[in-house]
Amino acid sequence: MDRYLKHWAVATAVLVLGALALNLLVDPLWYGQGNRLTGRNYEFNERVSKANLFLQDPTRYDCLILGSSTSTIVRPSLLAPHRCLNLAFSAGVVGEFLAYARWLRAHGARPSLVIVGTDFVNFDPRVDAQVDVPDFVARSEAPPPRWKSYLSLDALLWSVLAVLDQSPYPKFYDERFEVVIRPDAGTFDPEGVWLPPRVLDPARVARFGELRALFPEARVIGWMPPLSAWHVAELERAGMLPDYLRGLHALTSVLDEVYDFAVPSDVTARTDNTYDGRHYGNEVNARVTRRLAGHEDTFGVRVGGLTLEAYRALYTEGLRSFRAGGQASPSAPVSGPPVP
């Protein structure tokens, strides 16, 4: 019996240490350098992994990027000389941005630049019920220690999936923790595009005003990510477009700058540069980031300085051109190599 228990204890220790070693090498929660086996880091739990990334060197960053999955594509390396942390995560909503902003502030973040995604769903008051932040964020504490996280079965599963290159998402984070769209991401099929009905309230800009107040020393840029022309046409058909535009235009009263990449254009009227009409390819994403960095481009509208009527007219003309089949030159393919 004693021999059996001894063998059982040794086998258990070997399995536990082996799992811990694999987790430390793959580092699925980004306590260190990330995946040192393949260089591909997957979004298994961005709400935790990006907090860990920040805490590695909180004083390094003078720029923060907040938003949902459509903001994860903003590439910090293209925002130099700013040192940006992209803390966007899938399905994020403004209430979560606020929670993380308070957590970041409590841990010493004092950015001079904040870039926040202003996806139209944030103007639906119901999204406040979706707020789902880890307990450590709510309590302004640090995430669980590395050893505790990496002795869990969840972490082991994530590490195995990463080694096998199995991810439910058509993208990954590279060695710099920047998003790369996979070559096999596929292309967008606009057939049957439908958006759930929402009541959009322009007064919700106040939520972004709260975010602005948390970083009074920063320049805060809001941006509406690219959205396929089919989705915009559906917003119009469903009667949501007027309040959507009123809300985005009202952001100019609380943020320093606002950009809109969803105005129907040659980029958003194509299907081969996006896999779902909301998440775009590497070259488009680089173009967006450079525009946010201040580079001139015909893609993306600077909303500040436009009257609401002029802003609406851009959408009206964009949709008219789209429906007439008057798209301009082809835009970037959905996949392809990352743009340096």
Residue frames relative to the residue before (quaternion, step in Angstrom):
aa qw qx qy qz dx dy dz
M 1.0000 0.0000 0.0000 0.0000 0.00 0.00 0.00
D 0.6548 0.5054 -0.3122 0.4674 3.56 0.97 -0.90
R 0.6387 0.5195 -0.3308 0.4613 3.57 1.03 -0.80
Y 0.6299 0.5312 -0.3307 0.4601 3.59 1.02 -0.82
L 0.6711 0.4922 -0.3020 0.4649 3.58 0.87 -0.91
K 0.6361 0.5276 -0.3327 0.4542 3.56 1.03 -0.77
H 0.6633 0.4932 -0.3051 0.4730 3.57 0.94 -0.89
W 0.6359 0.5301 -0.3231 0.4585 3.55 1.01 -0.83
A 0.6620 0.5047 -0.3051 0.4625 3.58 0.95 -0.89
V 0.6546 0.5041 -0.3167 0.4659 3.59 0.97 -0.84
A 0.6611 0.5060 -0.3098 0.4592 3.59 0.91 -0.91
T 0.6471 0.5169 -0.3162 0.4627 3.56 0.98 -0.84
A 0.6566 0.5128 -0.3100 0.4580 3.57 0.94 -0.91
V 0.6423 0.5196 -0.3246 0.4605 3.59 0.98 -0.84
L 0.6652 0.5000 -0.3044 0.4636 3.59 0.92 -0.88
V 0.6697 0.4987 -0.3030 0.4593 3.57 0.90 -0.91
L 0.6850 0.4727 -0.2904 0.4722 3.58 0.89 -0.91
G 0.6252 0.5341 -0.3355 0.4597 3.57 1.08 -0.69
A 0.6524 0.5010 -0.3071 0.4787 3.56 0.99 -0.86
L 0.6460 0.5163 -0.3198 0.4625 3.57 0.98 -0.84
A 0.6508 0.5188 -0.3191 0.4533 3.59 0.95 -0.87
L 0.6516 0.5013 -0.3196 0.4711 3.60 0.94 -0.85
N 0.6627 0.5083 -0.3106 0.4538 3.58 0.90 -0.89
L 0.6533 0.5066 -0.3192 0.4633 3.58 1.02 -0.74
L 0.6602 0.5026 -0.3062 0.4667 3.59 1.07 -0.71
V 0.7237 0.4120 -0.2362 0.5007 3.58 0.96 -0.87
D 0.1072 -0.8517 0.5055 0.0875 3.56 1.17 -0.66
P 0.0351 0.8618 -0.5056 0.0227 3.62 0.72 1.03
L 0.7270 0.3885 -0.2456 0.5101 3.60 1.20 -0.34
W 0.4949 -0.7446 0.3788 0.2391 3.56 1.24 0.57
Y 0.2151 0.7685 -0.5647 0.2105 3.55 0.84 0.97
G 0.7960 0.2119 -0.0935 0.5592 3.56 1.17 -0.60
Q 0.8418 -0.1730 0.1572 0.4866 3.56 -0.78 -1.12
G 0.5355 -0.6029 0.4291 0.4069 3.58 1.21 -0.11
N 0.8014 -0.3294 0.2261 0.4451 3.54 -1.32 -0.30
R 0.1475 -0.8203 0.5503 0.0501 3.57 -0.35 1.27
L 0.5809 0.5771 -0.3805 0.4298 3.58 1.26 0.04
T 0.8292 0.1339 -0.0444 0.5409 3.60 0.82 -0.96
G 0.4433 -0.7048 0.4533 0.3183 3.61 1.19 -0.37
R 0.6355 0.4981 -0.3351 0.4855 3.58 1.28 0.00
N 0.1179 -0.7931 0.5971 0.0262 3.54 -0.77 1.09
Y 0.2138 -0.8114 0.5367 0.0885 3.55 -0.74 1.07
E 0.5272 -0.6668 0.4479 0.2773 3.53 -1.21 0.62
F 0.0520 0.8382 -0.5391 0.0640 3.55 0.60 1.14
N 0.7831 -0.0975 0.0652 0.6108 3.60 1.04 -0.69
E 0.1371 -0.8497 0.5054 0.0614 3.57 0.39 1.26
R 0.6084 0.5808 -0.3629 0.4010 3.59 1.05 -0.66
V 0.7028 0.3944 -0.2462 0.5384 3.58 1.20 -0.53
S 0.6858 0.5167 -0.3097 0.4085 3.59 0.77 -1.02
K 0.6911 0.4691 -0.3039 0.4583 3.60 0.95 -0.76
A 0.5793 0.5388 -0.3761 0.4825 3.58 1.20 -0.43
N 0.6340 0.5206 -0.3230 0.4720 3.58 1.02 -0.79
L 0.6343 0.5376 -0.3271 0.4490 3.57 0.98 -0.84
F 0.6503 0.5144 -0.3122 0.4637 3.58 0.95 -0.87
L 0.7144 0.4819 -0.2699 0.4296 3.58 0.82 -0.98
Q 0.4866 0.6423 -0.4518 0.3828 3.61 1.19 -0.13
D 0.7912 -0.0823 0.0845 0.6000 3.58 1.08 -0.75
P 0.1422 -0.8536 0.4945 0.0814 3.62 0.43 1.19
T 0.6837 0.4972 -0.3001 0.4418 3.60 1.05 -0.63
R 0.5167 0.6717 -0.4084 0.3392 3.58 1.24 -0.22
Y 0.7560 0.4551 -0.2125 0.4196 3.56 0.92 -0.94
D 0.0969 -0.7741 0.6229 0.0592 3.54 -1.02 0.89
C 0.7250 0.3287 -0.1880 0.5753 3.56 1.32 0.24
L 0.0946 -0.7921 0.6024 0.0259 3.57 -0.97 0.91
I 0.1596 -0.7524 0.6326 0.0905 3.55 -1.14 0.76
L 0.0395 -0.7995 0.5985 -0.0307 3.56 -0.69 1.14
G 0.3869 0.7211 -0.5178 0.2495 3.57 -1.09 0.61
S 0.6247 -0.5135 0.4287 0.4030 3.52 -1.35 -0.27
S 0.7861 -0.2949 0.2140 0.4993 3.58 -1.22 -0.34
T 0.6272 0.5454 -0.3457 0.4354 3.59 1.10 -0.58
S 0.6717 0.4552 -0.3014 0.5007 3.60 1.26 -0.21
T 0.4995 0.6511 -0.4412 0.3631 3.60 1.20 -0.20
I 0.6198 0.5822 -0.3370 0.4042 3.59 1.19 -0.49
V 0.5087 0.6263 -0.4433 0.3905 3.62 1.19 -0.22
R 0.2577 -0.8238 0.4968 0.0898 3.55 -0.62 1.19
P 0.4153 -0.7461 0.4635 0.2367 3.60 -0.39 1.20
S 0.6392 0.5555 -0.3464 0.4035 3.61 0.95 -0.76
L 0.6827 0.4698 -0.2858 0.4812 3.60 1.17 -0.48
L 0.6317 0.5209 -0.3297 0.4701 3.58 1.30 0.07
A 0.3232 0.7479 -0.5120 0.2721 3.60 1.25 0.29
P 0.5102 -0.0845 -0.8531 -0.0693 1.56 -2.25 1.16
H 0.4292 0.6746 -0.4944 0.3408 3.61 1.20 0.11
R 0.2754 -0.7169 0.6170 0.1719 3.54 -1.20 0.65
C 0.0400 -0.8691 0.4910 -0.0451 3.53 0.09 1.36
L 0.2079 -0.7152 0.6519 0.1422 3.50 -1.25 0.66
N 0.2290 -0.7561 0.5966 0.1414 3.57 -0.76 1.03
L 0.0284 -0.8243 0.5637 -0.0443 3.54 -0.30 1.31
A 0.3409 0.7278 -0.5170 0.2947 3.60 1.15 0.55
F 0.0306 -0.8005 0.5985 0.0065 3.58 -1.13 0.59
S 0.6757 -0.5349 0.3370 0.3791 3.54 -1.21 0.63
A 0.8528 0.1180 -0.1324 0.4912 3.54 -1.10 0.93
G 0.3394 0.7556 -0.4981 0.2566 3.60 1.16 0.43
V 0.1036 -0.7740 0.6228 0.0488 3.55 -1.13 0.74
V 0.7314 -0.4914 0.2511 0.4007 3.53 -1.24 0.53
G 0.6053 0.5566 -0.3688 0.4333 3.62 1.03 -0.62
E 0.6575 0.4855 -0.2992 0.4923 3.58 1.11 -0.68
F 0.5926 0.5475 -0.3741 0.4572 3.59 1.05 -0.66
L 0.6533 0.5157 -0.3101 0.4593 3.56 0.99 -0.86
A 0.6476 0.5186 -0.3222 0.4559 3.59 0.94 -0.87
Y 0.6879 0.4609 -0.2834 0.4837 3.58 0.92 -0.86
A 0.6056 0.5468 -0.3630 0.4499 3.59 1.04 -0.66
R 0.6492 0.4959 -0.3180 0.4812 3.60 0.98 -0.80
W 0.6417 0.5166 -0.3206 0.4675 3.58 0.99 -0.84
L 0.6550 0.5070 -0.3085 0.4677 3.58 0.91 -0.90
R 0.6398 0.5261 -0.3167 0.4622 3.55 0.97 -0.88
A 0.6701 0.5076 -0.2957 0.4537 3.57 0.94 -0.91
H 0.7295 0.3865 -0.2263 0.5170 3.58 1.19 -0.51
G 0.7386 -0.5064 0.2115 0.3916 3.53 1.12 0.72
A 0.4401 0.6994 -0.4726 0.3062 3.62 1.20 0.03
R 0.0643 0.7712 -0.6289 0.0756 3.56 -0.87 1.04
P 0.0070 0.8568 -0.5155 0.0122 3.61 0.60 1.09
S 0.3628 -0.6928 0.5717 0.2480 3.53 -1.26 0.46
L 0.7624 0.2003 -0.1329 0.6008 3.57 1.32 -0.23
V 0.0150 -0.7619 0.6475 -0.0039 3.56 -1.02 0.91
I 0.1005 -0.7687 0.6306 0.0368 3.56 -0.90 1.00
V 0.0106 -0.8265 0.5609 -0.0453 3.58 -0.63 1.10
G 0.4095 -0.6994 0.5366 0.2349 3.54 -0.96 0.94
T 0.1598 -0.8060 0.5679 0.0479 3.57 -0.88 0.99
D 0.0031 0.8349 -0.5490 0.0403 3.58 0.90 0.94
F 0.6002 -0.6347 0.3494 0.3390 3.56 -0.93 0.91
V 0.5632 0.6155 -0.4020 0.3774 3.63 1.09 -0.51
N 0.5922 0.5950 -0.3688 0.3992 3.61 1.14 -0.49
F 0.6267 0.5190 -0.3449 0.4680 3.58 1.24 -0.20
D 0.5530 0.5441 -0.3997 0.4882 3.58 1.31 0.19
P 0.4157 -0.7395 0.4616 0.2593 3.65 -0.46 1.11
R 0.5881 0.6111 -0.3731 0.3761 3.59 1.11 -0.53
V 0.5812 0.6062 -0.3957 0.3717 3.62 1.10 -0.46
D 0.5148 0.6322 -0.4355 0.3816 3.61 1.18 -0.26
A 0.6211 0.5404 -0.3394 0.4550 3.57 1.20 -0.51
Q 0.6228 0.5563 -0.3310 0.4394 3.60 1.27 -0.28
V 0.4346 0.7181 -0.4659 0.2801 3.60 1.21 -0.22
D 0.0936 0.7913 -0.5881 0.1386 3.54 -0.68 1.16
V 0.1266 0.8007 -0.5707 0.1314 3.56 0.02 1.27
P 0.5852 -0.5748 0.4275 0.3800 3.60 -1.11 0.58
D 0.6419 -0.5434 0.3791 0.3860 3.55 -1.18 0.58
F 0.6478 0.5334 -0.3452 0.4204 3.60 0.93 -0.79
V 0.6196 0.5179 -0.3480 0.4762 3.60 1.11 -0.57
A 0.6574 0.5151 -0.3115 0.4533 3.58 0.89 -0.91
R 0.7465 0.3837 -0.2105 0.5012 3.60 1.08 -0.73
S 0.4056 -0.7305 0.4510 0.3137 3.60 1.33 0.04
E 0.4345 0.6774 -0.4677 0.3655 3.54 1.02 0.88
A 0.5917 -0.5258 0.4508 0.4125 3.55 -1.33 -0.10
P 0.5845 -0.5525 0.4388 0.4006 3.61 -1.17 0.39
P 0.6732 -0.4552 0.3607 0.4578 3.61 -1.22 0.18
P 0.5711 -0.6104 0.4123 0.3623 3.62 -1.05 0.66
R 0.6883 -0.5173 0.3279 0.3888 3.53 -1.23 0.60
W 0.6830 0.5069 -0.3138 0.4221 3.58 0.75 -1.01
K 0.6560 0.5137 -0.3172 0.4530 3.58 1.00 -0.77
S 0.6684 0.4965 -0.2998 0.4656 3.57 0.93 -0.89
Y 0.7571 0.4235 -0.2167 0.4478 3.56 0.91 -0.92
L 0.5857 0.5019 -0.4001 0.4949 3.56 1.25 0.37
S 0.5403 0.6311 -0.3926 0.3946 3.58 1.30 0.16
L 0.5722 -0.5917 0.4486 0.3482 3.55 -1.23 0.52
D 0.5817 0.5810 -0.3750 0.4282 3.59 1.09 -0.65
A 0.6761 0.4904 -0.2943 0.4646 3.56 0.86 -0.97
L 0.6343 0.5253 -0.3338 0.4585 3.59 1.00 -0.78
L 0.6385 0.5185 -0.3241 0.4674 3.59 0.96 -0.84
W 0.6531 0.5109 -0.3154 0.4615 3.59 0.92 -0.89
S 0.6563 0.5133 -0.3170 0.4532 3.58 0.95 -0.85
V 0.6495 0.5092 -0.3179 0.4667 3.58 0.94 -0.86
L 0.6535 0.5088 -0.3127 0.4651 3.59 0.93 -0.87
A 0.6476 0.5179 -0.3205 0.4579 3.58 1.01 -0.79
V 0.6524 0.5074 -0.3161 0.4659 3.58 0.94 -0.86
L 0.7106 0.4347 -0.2451 0.4959 3.58 1.05 -0.79
D 0.3889 -0.7377 0.4613 0.3030 3.58 1.34 -0.02
Q 0.4320 0.6726 -0.4722 0.3715 3.54 1.00 0.89
S 0.1723 0.7714 -0.5907 0.1625 3.54 -0.51 1.21
P 0.4622 -0.6858 0.4783 0.2953 3.61 -1.00 0.70
Y 0.6942 0.4641 -0.2647 0.4823 3.59 1.26 -0.17
P 0.4441 -0.7107 0.4796 0.2600 3.61 -1.05 0.72
K 0.6785 0.4135 -0.3012 0.5272 3.57 1.03 0.74
F 0.0823 -0.7715 0.6258 0.0801 3.54 -1.31 0.22
Y 0.4437 -0.6403 0.5436 0.3125 3.55 -1.35 0.12
D 0.3783 -0.7366 0.5160 0.2189 3.57 -0.93 0.91
E 0.7806 -0.3451 0.2369 0.4642 3.58 -1.30 -0.23
R 0.6814 0.4424 -0.2801 0.5113 3.59 1.22 -0.44
F 0.4400 -0.6999 0.4338 0.3582 3.56 1.34 0.10
E 0.4600 0.6208 -0.4853 0.4092 3.55 0.93 1.00
V 0.5350 -0.6692 0.4200 0.2992 3.56 -0.98 0.88
V 0.0533 -0.7454 0.6641 0.0225 3.52 -1.14 0.85
I 0.3374 -0.7198 0.5682 0.2128 3.57 -0.87 0.96
R 0.4698 -0.7025 0.4614 0.2699 3.57 -0.81 1.00
P 0.5819 -0.6000 0.4173 0.3568 3.61 -1.08 0.64
D 0.7248 0.4110 -0.2412 0.4975 3.59 1.14 -0.59
A 0.2651 0.8089 -0.4916 0.1837 3.59 1.19 0.48
G 0.4230 -0.7017 0.4770 0.3182 3.59 1.08 -0.59
T 0.3988 -0.6976 0.5391 0.2524 3.55 -1.32 -0.04
F 0.6187 -0.5976 0.4004 0.3158 3.49 -1.26 0.63
D 0.1468 -0.7478 0.6414 0.0889 3.55 -1.04 0.88
P 0.2383 -0.8276 0.4916 0.1290 3.62 -0.25 1.21
E 0.4279 0.7135 -0.4661 0.3010 3.58 1.24 -0.11
G 0.8523 0.1315 -0.1111 0.4939 3.56 -0.81 1.01
V 0.2374 0.7727 -0.5515 0.2062 3.60 1.11 0.54
W 0.0950 0.7832 -0.6045 0.1101 3.55 -0.85 1.02
L 0.1533 -0.7703 0.6130 0.0863 3.56 -1.05 0.79
P 0.4914 -0.6509 0.4747 0.3309 3.61 -0.90 0.80
P 0.5351 -0.6408 0.4317 0.3417 3.60 -0.95 0.78
R 0.0115 -0.7855 0.6180 -0.0304 3.52 -1.01 0.89
V 0.3011 -0.6814 0.6266 0.2290 3.52 -1.27 0.49
L 0.1474 -0.8133 0.5612 0.0434 3.56 -0.41 1.25
D 0.1660 -0.8084 0.5634 0.0388 3.55 -0.76 1.11
P 0.3806 -0.7503 0.4915 0.2250 3.62 -0.42 1.17
A 0.5804 0.5977 -0.3779 0.4038 3.61 1.15 -0.50
R 0.5185 0.6527 -0.4066 0.3738 3.57 1.26 -0.23
V 0.4335 0.6763 -0.4792 0.3538 3.61 1.20 -0.04
A 0.5381 0.6338 -0.4015 0.3841 3.59 1.18 -0.47
R 0.6028 0.5600 -0.3625 0.4378 3.60 1.11 -0.61
F 0.6648 0.4661 -0.2957 0.5033 3.56 1.06 -0.73
G 0.5750 0.5642 -0.3704 0.4625 3.57 1.20 -0.47
E 0.6075 0.5401 -0.3431 0.4706 3.59 1.10 -0.69
L 0.6426 0.5128 -0.3177 0.4724 3.56 1.00 -0.82
R 0.6256 0.5462 -0.3246 0.4528 3.55 1.00 -0.86
A 0.6782 0.5107 -0.2899 0.4418 3.57 0.96 -0.90
L 0.6174 0.5621 -0.3488 0.4258 3.60 1.14 -0.52
F 0.7705 0.2201 -0.1314 0.5836 3.58 1.20 -0.48
P 0.0485 -0.8594 0.5085 0.0231 3.60 0.58 1.13
E 0.6648 0.5101 -0.3056 0.4521 3.59 1.16 -0.51
A 0.6544 0.5484 -0.2984 0.4266 3.60 1.24 -0.24
R 0.3943 -0.6107 0.6149 0.3057 3.49 -1.38 0.34
V 0.1445 -0.8166 0.5573 0.0398 3.58 -0.66 1.11
I 0.1148 -0.7917 0.5999 0.0133 3.54 -0.71 1.18
G 0.1605 -0.7629 0.6196 0.0909 3.55 -0.87 0.99
W 0.0127 0.8142 -0.5802 0.0128 3.56 -1.06 0.61
M 0.3121 -0.7100 0.6046 0.1813 3.50 -1.15 0.80
P 0.3848 -0.7526 0.4812 0.2322 3.61 -0.49 1.15
P 0.6624 -0.4891 0.3694 0.4308 3.59 -1.23 0.33
L 0.0351 -0.7629 0.6452 -0.0214 3.53 -1.10 0.83
S 0.5165 -0.6737 0.4134 0.3295 3.57 -0.72 0.98
A 0.6011 -0.5715 0.4194 0.3690 3.55 -1.17 0.62
W 0.5951 0.5579 -0.3661 0.4479 3.59 1.13 -0.53
H 0.6509 0.4985 -0.3147 0.4782 3.58 1.01 -0.76
V 0.6456 0.5090 -0.3263 0.4666 3.59 0.97 -0.81
A 0.6335 0.5190 -0.3282 0.4707 3.58 1.00 -0.78
E 0.6433 0.5065 -0.3209 0.4761 3.58 1.07 -0.70
L 0.5938 0.5448 -0.3594 0.4706 3.60 1.08 -0.66
E 0.6599 0.4958 -0.3057 0.4746 3.56 0.97 -0.86
R 0.6629 0.5192 -0.3121 0.4399 3.59 0.86 -0.94
A 0.7154 0.4492 -0.2437 0.4765 3.57 1.03 -0.85
G 0.5206 -0.6756 0.3942 0.3422 3.59 1.27 0.02
M 0.5219 0.6596 -0.4047 0.3588 3.59 1.24 0.27
L 0.5259 0.6911 -0.3977 0.2961 3.58 1.17 -0.47
P 0.6463 0.5315 -0.3621 0.4108 3.69 0.80 -0.78
D 0.7068 0.4353 -0.2749 0.4851 3.61 0.85 -0.91
Y 0.5672 0.5800 -0.3669 0.4552 3.57 1.16 -0.61
L 0.7081 0.4472 -0.2666 0.4770 3.58 0.83 -0.95
R 0.6170 0.5314 -0.3544 0.4597 3.59 1.01 -0.69
G 0.6623 0.5122 -0.3055 0.4535 3.56 0.97 -0.85
L 0.6795 0.4804 -0.2989 0.4671 3.58 0.85 -0.94
H 0.6534 0.5045 -0.3233 0.4626 3.58 0.96 -0.80
A 0.6488 0.5297 -0.3187 0.4438 3.59 1.01 -0.78
L 0.5321 0.6313 -0.4095 0.3880 3.60 1.17 -0.40
T 0.5873 0.5953 -0.3752 0.3998 3.59 1.12 -0.58
S 0.6349 0.5374 -0.3360 0.4418 3.59 1.21 -0.35
V 0.7645 0.3424 -0.1949 0.5102 3.61 1.21 -0.37
L 0.7314 0.3458 -0.2240 0.5434 3.61 1.21 -0.36
D 0.6037 -0.5990 0.3912 0.3518 3.56 -1.19 0.49
E 0.7846 -0.0204 0.0293 0.6190 3.57 1.08 -0.77
V 0.0862 -0.7730 0.6260 0.0565 3.55 -1.19 0.58
Y 0.0874 -0.7755 0.6246 0.0269 3.56 -0.93 1.00
D 0.1342 -0.7779 0.6100 0.0689 3.55 -1.12 0.71
F 0.1201 -0.8091 0.5746 0.0274 3.57 -0.58 1.21
A 0.5703 0.6113 -0.3733 0.4021 3.58 1.28 0.11
V 0.4136 0.6791 -0.4968 0.3478 3.61 1.23 -0.06
P 0.5132 -0.6680 0.4231 0.3338 3.65 -0.63 1.02
S 0.0946 0.7943 -0.5819 0.1466 3.55 -0.76 1.11
D 0.7070 -0.4206 0.3267 0.4653 3.56 -1.28 -0.07
V 0.6174 0.5425 -0.3483 0.4508 3.60 1.14 -0.53
T 0.7756 0.3698 -0.1955 0.4728 3.58 0.76 -1.01
A 0.6109 0.5410 -0.3541 0.4568 3.60 1.28 -0.05
R 0.6207 0.5185 -0.3456 0.4759 3.59 1.27 0.20
T 0.3561 -0.7382 0.5351 0.2047 3.55 -1.25 0.40
D 0.6622 0.5456 -0.3092 0.4102 3.60 1.18 -0.36
N 0.6721 0.4625 -0.3145 0.4851 3.60 1.23 0.20
T 0.7287 0.2919 -0.2050 0.5846 3.57 1.30 0.31
Y 0.3638 -0.7491 0.5032 0.2307 3.57 -1.02 0.67
D 0.8182 0.1520 -0.0975 0.5458 3.60 1.21 -0.24
G 0.5883 -0.5902 0.3677 0.4127 3.60 1.25 0.10
R 0.7324 0.3615 -0.2229 0.5322 3.58 1.28 -0.06
H 0.7528 0.2625 -0.1506 0.5845 3.57 1.13 -0.62
Y 0.1968 -0.8387 0.5059 0.0431 3.53 -0.58 1.22
G 0.6713 -0.5481 0.3578 0.3477 3.53 -1.36 0.31
N 0.7554 -0.4454 0.2595 0.4045 3.52 -1.34 0.34
E 0.6918 0.4762 -0.2998 0.4526 3.60 0.86 -0.86
V 0.6278 0.5106 -0.3350 0.4827 3.58 1.03 -0.73
N 0.6564 0.5209 -0.3145 0.4460 3.58 0.94 -0.87
A 0.6366 0.5070 -0.3266 0.4805 3.58 1.04 -0.75
R 0.6326 0.5344 -0.3250 0.4567 3.57 1.03 -0.78
V 0.6295 0.5266 -0.3215 0.4724 3.57 1.01 -0.83
T 0.6763 0.5060 -0.3036 0.4409 3.58 0.83 -1.00
R 0.6580 0.5048 -0.3186 0.4590 3.57 0.92 -0.85
R 0.6232 0.5282 -0.3410 0.4652 3.58 1.04 -0.71
L 0.6575 0.4967 -0.3059 0.4769 3.58 0.97 -0.83
A 0.6446 0.5162 -0.3124 0.4695 3.57 1.19 -0.55
G 0.6441 -0.5625 0.3080 0.4170 3.58 1.28 -0.06
H 0.4855 0.6561 -0.4458 0.3675 3.58 1.25 0.04
E 0.4840 -0.6654 0.4852 0.2960 3.56 -1.05 0.75
D 0.1307 0.7636 -0.6201 0.1234 3.55 -1.09 0.80
T 0.4812 -0.6532 0.4946 0.3116 3.55 -1.14 0.56
F 0.6271 0.5105 -0.3345 0.4840 3.58 1.25 -0.30
G 0.7673 0.2810 -0.2401 0.5240 3.55 -0.75 1.06
V 0.2068 -0.7876 0.5751 0.0785 3.54 -0.86 1.03
R 0.3104 -0.7018 0.6070 0.2065 3.55 -0.98 0.86
V 0.3167 -0.8084 0.4709 0.1565 3.56 -0.33 1.30
G 0.5858 0.5851 -0.3753 0.4166 3.59 1.04 -0.67
G 0.7595 0.3324 -0.2650 0.4924 3.55 -0.92 0.92
L 0.6344 0.4880 -0.3345 0.4975 3.58 1.25 -0.26
T 0.4100 -0.6439 0.5720 0.3000 3.56 -1.09 0.65
L 0.6418 -0.5111 0.3851 0.4225 3.58 -1.20 0.35
E 0.6368 0.5334 -0.3310 0.4477 3.57 1.01 -0.80
A 0.6666 0.4912 -0.3053 0.4703 3.59 0.93 -0.86
Y 0.6237 0.5385 -0.3252 0.4639 3.57 1.08 -0.75
R 0.6500 0.5054 -0.3097 0.4755 3.58 0.94 -0.89
A 0.6373 0.5522 -0.3293 0.4248 3.56 0.98 -0.86
L 0.6063 0.5529 -0.3586 0.4451 3.60 1.07 -0.66
Y 0.6645 0.4826 -0.2976 0.4869 3.57 0.99 -0.79
T 0.6334 0.5388 -0.3319 0.4453 3.57 0.96 -0.86
E 0.6960 0.4596 -0.2688 0.4818 3.56 0.88 -0.96
G 0.6374 0.5347 -0.3300 0.4460 3.58 1.00 -0.79
L 0.6738 0.4754 -0.2914 0.4849 3.58 0.96 -0.84
R 0.6183 0.5391 -0.3481 0.4537 3.59 1.02 -0.75
S 0.6734 0.4905 -0.2918 0.4698 3.56 0.90 -0.95
F 0.6321 0.5372 -0.3246 0.4544 3.57 1.00 -0.83
R 0.7045 0.4649 -0.2703 0.4631 3.57 0.84 -0.96
A 0.6627 0.4878 -0.3033 0.4804 3.55 1.16 -0.55
G 0.4757 -0.6836 0.4301 0.3484 3.56 1.27 -0.12
G 0.4614 0.7184 -0.4157 0.3133 3.56 1.22 0.46
Q 0.1641 0.8062 -0.5513 0.1383 3.59 0.98 0.79
A 0.4471 -0.6850 0.5123 0.2617 3.54 -1.15 0.70
S 0.8318 -0.2328 0.1508 0.4808 3.55 -1.21 -0.49
P 0.6131 -0.5649 0.3937 0.3871 3.60 -1.13 0.60
S 0.3052 -0.7373 0.5720 0.1896 3.55 -1.15 0.65
A 0.7814 -0.3931 0.2280 0.4277 3.52 -1.35 0.01
P 0.5231 -0.6065 0.4836 0.3531 3.59 -1.16 0.51
V 0.6329 -0.5664 0.3618 0.3844 3.56 -1.17 0.54
S 0.7700 0.2710 -0.1722 0.5513 3.59 0.97 -0.73
G 0.2906 0.7466 -0.5642 0.1993 3.54 -1.14 -0.52
P 0.6637 -0.5299 0.3416 0.4025 3.58 -1.19 0.33
P 0.5886 -0.5437 0.4435 0.4016 3.59 -1.16 0.46
V 0.3819 -0.7100 0.5418 0.2376 3.55 -1.07 0.70
P 0.3947 -0.7426 0.4773 0.2549 3.63 -0.61 1.03
